[in-house]
């Protein structure tokens, strides 16, 4: 959890906006540090977290989580964290003989054209489970984290199917259960023929749906040792603010966190 | 009257009004204003809500006319996965929609609002979609169709097709000023006349629209902040300004190379005792009486 980011977004584990759909995207940069931030943030807040880890193993997130002060293994044991290990389970799904299991979460690996209804059913089951922890503790509002959604595009799932899936997730997690959603999408370079199905089209569709968009890119002026990139925070529609507000911050990722600062105020400069 | 307000008040009855938006500026607020205006006119409004919950669409609408609003729940289950919707996207066909409206009330011309057309286009062939729209317009049960389209989520050709079907197209975009957005309205009347206007608008909390004309010269509104010109003669250690007498004296100075009347008469005044030129031409000389300098404007 990054304290500076909390103050930028005006949220703490004790008080944060609910029914929020936060979109994290990057272009030729790596925004996964924001996923680690949100994972530790919501675990600290005591929420029930459903994490679709499609691109890294559980031990990877666990190791980073240790550095940020949360234990994923413990959370999973207690029932606070439901983790879908995409990489480990995919071999099993591809190699299995019977094709009858249409509603399996990773069924899109066998039939990418059929859509993501199976994955949605998994998400729905996970977030609707009532808290049955050790001391019967009930967890806070559910949170869905996805890392990352654009990998589904390379597996043959269409942009429309992914947007349908996120719409359903938003309807269930955000609107109905008053929980939050954080999704990572990785984009390629903007092309002249942007009409084609691709990560940029997916990102635009998700920006239409989301409440907050965090976009990470490298510095437009090039590589810098002390500033790892810039992050644009785009507050979209909410009850109070109908008008969009966008701000750009610079950041630097450390071993145990990341620091954010206004443009031009890096410690290397001042 | 401003064109956007005209369209909102339903000055030309019927037709297909298309609201186009992008990620930069959402058109849902404007859609809500249209719903509110139709309700206030006493029309029956049927909303096919696929993308937004009913609470969000109905927030801020005039409470007294809300019973004329029929929200057909697509959201939260527009595709029928959880079997909780009353109208799924795949049922977007003229016979289903017509039946839906006839079931709700007596067959009176009503307003159909679709939120959003992008979701419908994602699940229907564009040609079939266009056919459906045309059938709905000619069907007689629906007087006006109002649809929201996210133009940056479709190929340009598809967006073009839907625009062609519409009698009015309103594209929203952000303005430099954060308080307002810009709406570019193109309206085709039945007589074939096309009107186009760009206007500022903002949506109030009670779902009413406030429209302002956009000035012709963009420069005036572009800068909200005061751009005061800096006075270069201020804050100097020497004086660059002129007093009144100095200014008058400056204006009186005759510039050296300007040939004014006074200078000419001063130069050409014959003084007594100046030399005379006596010229006696030779036989070979070609003596021309004319003055070669006659045509000079001096």
Boltz contact constraints between the chains, C-beta under 6 A:
constraints:
  - contact:
      token1: [A, 117]
      token2: [B, 81]
      max_distance: 6.0
  - contact:
      token1: [A, 160]
      token2: [B, 122]
      max_distance: 6.0
  - contact:
      token1: [A, 171]
      token2: [B, 76]
      max_distance: 6.0
  - contact:
      token1: [A, 175]
      token2: [B, 53]
      max_distance: 6.0
  - contact:
      token1: [A, 195]
      token2: [B, 155]
      max_distance: 6.0
  - contact:
      token1: [A, 204]
      token2: [B, 23]
      max_distance: 6.0
  - contact:
      token1: [A, 204]
      token2: [B, 152]
      max_distance: 6.0
  - contact:
      token1: [A, 204]
      token2: [B, 153]
      max_distance: 6.0
  - contact:
      token1: [A, 205]
      token2: [B, 153]
      max_distance: 6.0
  - contact:
      token1: [A, 207]
      token2: [B, 23]
      max_distance: 6.0
  - contact:
      token1: [A, 208]
      token2: [B, 23]
      max_distance: 6.0
  - contact:
      token1: [A, 208]
      token2: [B, 150]
      max_distance: 6.0
  - contact:
      token1: [A, 243]
      token2: [B, 178]
      max_distance: 6.0
